[in-house]
């Protein structure tokens, strides 16, 4: 007799096209976890087994799964208004959320303050909004030649064509290269082969050559997620801000991953004490409950769209500012305050750093790093997203009760910020056992 789990897997393999997946390999050989429910730090399979969700389901479940206050906020809003467009109308969740975001944004001086919020659907679209704002700002404010972008090697900023142009992971960018906008890529200060001085000199040289063509520099502040959790010094971000100011280039902070406490403070920009001209947020923004994102813009940039009707930002999504997502995102901020999420995460972050530092004693671990609620290590041997070493660790961790999806040869954890201490200790023990057990015998 076919079980319900077998039925779901059969349907899935026949019809569902999975993200970042070689589908022939998946269809032939992968036995997927079939999630029937999720709660707190754990995913529960259709067979009743639980797994610690070590990456917060691609970094979105910052408060764990199905936080009761977020569920309650969703239920309240669903009874009142599931969706009404922001075209000539508004509603309390969007207006109140925008106010709260601006109040909590990195502090910019004068008209550099982040003072306006444009809502969208996910991290990719939040970045796309920023790119279009930057291009249109310069086009209608006397610098139409500023139509190229700058970003860091190894960076990842999303999947739209605009965001793909920024991408510094060649595997993700290559298929679309002929259709992408011009983007200059500077060496990443998070690359172990690049010193801070070399990275800063290269960025300064790029601006000296091309600043007149560059609309904006887009960076993941302090930590580059998809590149393998590369961490770089705050000094780089401070100098990048200064170079942008000197050259007239807009600075865009892609805080989709690093923001909302993932790197320690609310915003990764706070490590450097800088404020960007545009800030993109998603993932933890809605607590992993609904697709929702926002792009915060400075007062100076906003004013560049005022005047004749043709200067308006003619861009938007059907679900822009969706009341359900806005109500949940607003409740996320209240939970952060009431449950002292950032303060209570500090000792957990220290424990992650300690555990990952200890793993460098293993002979096949090349290096480790940690910041905030991020711990990562690199395994020796083949590097890059398609490297298989991390997947051996994944298999070992799954057998032990953790979902530990790697980035090629990089094994990492990004658990919910409010993970229970007992669950955190169990997760770190599973990581240590799995890394030790997964050493390639060849």
N, C-alpha and C positions, 0 to 999 in steps of 0.2 A: 504494500500500500504506500502511495506517495504521501509524505508528510507535508504539512503546510510550509515548512521551511524549504523543502525541496521544490515545491511549486513556485515559491517566490524566487528562488535562485534560477529556476528554469526560465521564468518570465523575464527576469533581469538580464540573463545572458542572451536571450533572444531579442530583446527590444531596447535595453538601456545602453546608451553610449556614455561611458564614464570619463570624467576629467582626468587628464594627465595619466592616461592608461593605454598601454599597448593592448588593443582589444582582442587580437588573436590569442595572445598569451593568456589574457584574463579568461577568455571563453574556454580555453582548453585546460588550464591548470590551476586557476585560483578558486579557492573555497572561501567566499567572502563571509565576513561577519554580518549576520542579518540582524540589525538592531530593531528590537521590538519596543523598547522604551529606554529613556535616559533620565537620570536623576543625579544631581550633585556632580561628583567627579566621574560617575560611572555610566557606561553603556551596557545594556542588557541584551544578550543575544536571544534569538527565538528559541534556543534550547535551554534558556534559563541561566546561562553562565554570564558573569559580569566581567567587564574589562575597565581598568582605569584609563580614562581618556587623556593620554599624556600630552596631546597637542591641542586640547580644548576644541576639537573638531575644526581643524584649520584655523585655530587662534581666535575663534569668535565667542566661545562660551566663557567669557572672562569671569562670570559669577557662577559658573557651573551650569548644569542643565536643569531646566524647569525650576528656576528659583521661584519660590511661592509668591513673592511680592510682584515679580514680573508677570506671572500667570494671572494674578488678581488684577493688575493694571490692564492687561490685555482683555480680560473678561469685561471689566467695567467699560472700556472704550468700545468694545464690540457691541455692547448693548446700546450705545449712544450714537456712534457714527463710525462705520468701518472705512468708508472712504468718501471724501469730497475733494475736488480739485482745488489747487491754489491759484486758479485763474480767475481773478476778480473776486475771490472769496478768501476767507482764512478760517482758522479754528484754533481753539485754545492750545491743544497739544503742540502744534507747530510754533505758535508765537511764544509760548512759555519755554519751549525747548531752545529756541534760538536765543532768547534772553539769557538762559542759563549757560549756554555754550560760550557766548561772548564774555560773560562774567568770569568764566574759568579759563579762558584762552591765555596763551603766553602773552605777557604784557609788552605791547609795542608803544612807542612814544608818539604823541600827537596823532597825526593822520595816518601813522603806521599801525595804529591799534586795529586788531581784528574785531570788526564791528558789525559785520553783516554775514548772513548764513544762507547758502543755497543748498537745498536738499536734493538728494538723488537716491540711487538704489543699492549701490555696493561700492567697494573700494575702487574698482576700475572706473566707474562713472564719476566718483568724486574726483579722481585725478583728471579724467577727461574734461570735466567742468573747469578745473583749474587751467588746463592747457588752452581751452577755448577762450576763457576769460583773458588770459595773458596775451594771446594772439590778437583778440579784438581790441583789447586796451591799447596796444601799441598801434594797431592799424588806424584807429580813429583819434589818436592823440599825437599824430605827427611823426611816428616812427614805424611806418609800414614795413620797412626793411628788416625789422626784428621779427622774423618768422621761423627761426630755428630754435631748437631746444638744446639744453645741456643736461647731462645726468652722469652718474657714476657707473663704472664698469662693475658688473655683478649685480646691479640694481634690478629690482622688480617692482613694477608699478601698476600692473593690471593687464587686462586682456583686450580692451578696445583697440582699434587701430592707432589712435593717438597715444594711448598708454604703452602699446607695444613698441612704438618708436623709441621710447625711453629705455626699453629693456636692455639690460646689460648681460643677460643670460642668453648666449648665442643660440642655444638649442630652442628656446622659446620664440626667439625673434626671427630666425632664419626663414621660415616658410612664408613670412609676410613682407620680407625686406623690400621687394620691388614697389610695394604700395605705401611705404611708411614715410612720414615726414623726416626732414633732416634733423639729426640729433648728434651732437658731439659728446663723446664719452671720455670722461677723465678717469685716471687711475683711482682705484678705491683705497682710502686709507685703512680699510679693514682687511685688505689683502696682505697676508704675512710677508709677501715678497716686496711690498712697497712700504717705505718708511713714511712717517708723517711729513717730513720735510720734502720728500720727493712728491708726495701727493699734492701738497700745497703749491709747490713750484709748478707742477704740471697744470693745476687749475689756474694759477696766475698767468701762465704762458698761454693757455687756451683763451682766457678773457682778453689778453693783450692782442691776440690775433683776430678773435671772432666776436667780441662782445657786441659790436655794432649790429650783428645779425641775430643775436640770441635774445629771445623773448624772456626766457626764464631758466633758472637752474632748479632741477627737481632732485631732491635727496630724501632718502629714508634716514631720519636723524638718528645718529649714534649706532644703530644696529640694522644691518641689511639682512632681512629674514630669509628670502628664498635663495640667497647666495650661500647660505650655510650658517646663518646666525653670526655673520661677521660683525665684530664690534670695533668701533674706532673712537679716538679721543675727542672729547668735547671741543678741544682747541681747533680741530679742523672745521667744525660747524661755525665757530665764532669767526674764523678767518674767512670762510665762505660767505658769511653774512657781510663782512667788511668789504670783500671783493665785489659782491653784488651791489652794495651801496655805491662804491667808487665807480663802477662801470654802468650803473643804471639798469642792471639786470634784476628781474623779479626773483625772489627766492620762494620756492614752493616746498613746504614740508609735508611729505607723505607720511602721516602718522597713523595710517590704516592699521599697521601691525604694532609699531612701537608705542603708540599712544594708549591712553586709558590705563595707565599704570603698569603696562607690560615691562617697561624698562626700569621701573622704580617710581619716579614722579608721574603725575597725571599725563604730562606730555614729555616726550624724549627731548624736545627743544630746551626744556628747563635745565638739562644737564649743562648746557652751554650758556644759559641765560640770554637766549636770543628769541626774537619773534619773527616769523616769516611774513611775507606779503599775502600768501595763501596757505591755508592748512587743510589737509584732507583727512577725514576720519571715517571709519566704518568698523567692521568686525566687532570688537567689544562694545562699540557705540550702542548697539541695541541688545547687548547681552546674549547674542547668539539666537535671539528669538525670531527676528524678521529681517528681510533684506532692507537695509536702511543705511544711508550715508549722508555726509554733509561736507561742504566746502566752505570754510570761513575765509572772508576777504577783508582786506584792510580798508579803512575809510578812504584813503587816497585812491586805491584801485576802483572802489565803488563809484566815486565821483567821476571817474573817467567814462562812465556809461550814462551820465545824466545829460539832459538837454533835448535835442530833437528826437522824435520817436525812433528814427532810424539808428540811433546810438544805443538803443536798448539791447539787452542780452536775450536774443531770440533763441532760447534753448530751454528744454524742459522734458520731463518724463511724465507719463500718465499718472504714476503713483508718487510724484514729487510731493514730499511732505505728508505722506500717508498718515492719517490720524492714528491708526493702530501702531505703526512703527514709532511715531513721535511720542505717543503716550508711554510706550515701553521704554524708549530711550530716555525719556524724562525720569521715569522711575529708576532706571539704572543709576543716574546721577544721585538720586536720593538715597539709594542703597549704599553707594560709595560713601556718602556722608554718614548715614545712620549706623552703618556697620563698620566704619573706620577701615575700609578695605585696604587703602594704601598703607596705613600705619601697621596694620596686622599682617600685611604681606612681607614686611621687612625681615623678620626672623626666618620666614620661609625661604626668602630669596638668599639669605646667608647660608641656609642649610643646603640649597641647591648648589651654590658656588663651592661649598666645602666638598660635597659629594662628587662633583665633576672634576675638581682639582685632584682628588684622590685617584680617579680613574686613569690619570696619566702614568701611574705606576705600571699599568698593564703594557706589555711589550708591543702590542699592535695598535696602541693609541698614540697618534702623532702629537696631538695637542688638545687642550680643552679651553673653554671660555664660558663666562657667565656674566649676566647683567640682569638685575631685577628678577623677574620670574621667567628667566630664560637660562637654560643650561645646555651646552652643546659640546660635542667632541668630534674630532676627525679621526677616522681609522686610516692606517697606513695602506699603501697600495694605490690602485686606480682612484682618481679623483673625478669629481663632476657628478651631475645629476643622474646619469645613467650607470654609475658605479653600483656594483651589486653588494658591496660589503655591508652597507647599512641594512639591506634586506635580510641578511642572515640574522642580524640582531632583531629585526622585526619579528621574524619567525620564532626566535627564542622567547621574546617578550610576550608574544601572543599565547604561547603555551603556558606562560606563567601568569597570565591575566592582565596584560596591559596592551593598549593600542599605541604603538610607538612608530608611527610612519616616518621614515628617514628622508633626508635630502641627499640621495646618492650615498657617499661615504661619510656623511655627517649624521650622527645620531643626536637627537635633541629632545628636550622636554619644554613645553610651554603650558603647564597645567592651569586650571582656573586660579585666579589670584586668591580666592578664598578656600582653596583646597584644605580639607581637614588634615591636621598634622599626622594622624595615623595613616591616612591614604598617601600622603607625601612620602612618609618613610617606607611604606610598602612599594611605592613607585620607584624610589631611588634604589631600593634593594633589588627590584626586578631589573632595572637598568644595569646595575653592576653585575648581576649574575648573567644577564643576557649578553652583554659585551664580552665578558670573560669566556662564555660558552661558544660564542660565534667566531672565535679566531679561526681563520682559514687554515686547515691542516696542511695545505700545499705550500 
